[in-house]
Amino acid sequence: MSDAHERARRLLRTERTCTLATATADGVPEAATVRFVTDGELNVQITTESPYRKYDNMTENPRVAVVVDGDDNLQLEGVAREVFGDDAAAIRSNYVDKYGHSAYLDNDESVFFEIETDWARLLVDGRFPPTHEMVLGEGETDPHGSRSN
């Protein structure tokens, strides 16, 4: 495992919020700061409520982007899927372990999503021009260049 991969995993374990970017089916964007947990790798798990815009966005257009900013800066892209049953219970348990119990987790409108990460880039040097390292997937590490898939 590369140093960048381990740094990305550590950032996901230690940071408490991320920015989740979603879009409607016709491309209208929304960004929200959310609490999250991780599966120990690069996949992000979140809870939200069914009346929220991000719920509709993720069910209609599951492609999402996530930014986790701390000592490092991690950009993730992936596919969100709503989880149920034992998978949702595991995410709920991870939330309680990380943040403590919240009535928000037991609300009838609370839902759980797992974001399967298929692209990740870590900012490893914030000086200009910044240096990035690919953690997962292929693409341009230069944020000023065009990324190809």
Buried (B, 14 or more C-beta within 10 A) or exposed (E): EEEBBEBBBBBBEEBEEBBBBBBEEEEEEBEBEBBBBBBEEBBBBBBBEEEBEBBBBBBEBBBBBBBBBBEBBBBBBBEBBBBEEEBBEBBBEBBEEBBEEBEBBEEEEBBBBBBBBBBBBBBBEEEEEBEBBBBBBEBEBEEEEEBEE
